[in-house]
Amino acid sequence: MSVRLTGRALKNFQRRLLAWYRAHRRGLPWRASRDPYRIWVAEIMLQQTRIAAVLPYYDRFLENFPTVGSLARARQERVLRLWSGLGYYSRARNLHRAAKEIVARHGGKFPRDFDAALALPGVGRYTAAAVLSIAYDVPLAVLDGNVARVFARLHAIRGDLRAPRRWQELSDSAQQLLAVDAPGDWNQAVMELGETICTPLAPRCVECPVSRYCRARSLGLTQKIPAPRRKRAAVNIRIAAAILRDPGGRTILVRDPGAHDGVLFSRMWQFPAVEVARDPEAELESYLREVLKFDSMPLRLEALPTARHGVTFRNITLLPYLARVSRLPEQPRTRVLLIARIARIPVSSATRKIAAAALRP
């Protein structure tokens, strides 16, 4: 690593970046308040999710749960329904669990203590530092992918930034460079710089307020730092799903994590579905007869338009089939409702796509 910024150079570096942020920061809704609850909800939603995708969910979520107490009192199903479509549903479950703990153990306020914050479900070091610094001015530096990229270029750090030794080095650098008199603005400034200027590809160095301090730029290495991360090889998966429909337009949803890898439908209500290898129709029919006990009931599967879906490294082809039945099977852990009302309950994006195939005119 290059020589650390100290003294007047460090103060100038901090002043330039903070001045840029205060003049150019985006008007995001979670920046309008220092309420730790609103900041915490935003940080959880923004994990692995683009800002544009989060915005409508954030506003709607806070309209329904304006305080941590209202979230703690809510039924989990309602929380999941408002999260439906945003993905990574464990975030919503942990947010709900943590709200209950905050009410029970911390008087309804997000804790100011770092270790107490870390003890909450779904709160890691980054989230704890972000909430505490922005809401309470606790001098803790954040480190995520955007921040790591900024500091890796600043110091011309090569190699895999996620390697434990390099990540610790970056964490130390983030804390050393932190503007302790304005930690919340500072953390947001570095994140903003990484999201809008110091981007992974084609960084806009001429617009960077601190480019004069960037060692990667002076060495001509901005396109090589950070080193590209090795991506896991893509896996192609086909999921066949059955939309059983009775004469009244009702269908049945199940909860059966054995039918898939537990990620695609996020442990929420779903159509009966199974990963298939060769013959989707035959394999789905066999699954239905085994699990839903269709042994004595005639079953004819009608193929509907397929849909594409992506989850991390998985490239998924959804193969919906409509089965018109005289009556729906009666099984435990199932839910019967009108197909048109599926959007009113918590379901994953994949289930919505399958339902849309059945609702097409």
Order of alpha helices (4+ residues) and beta strands (2+ residues): alpha-alpha-alpha-alpha-alpha-alpha-alpha-alpha-alpha-alpha-alpha-alpha-beta-beta-beta-alpha-beta-beta-beta-beta-alpha
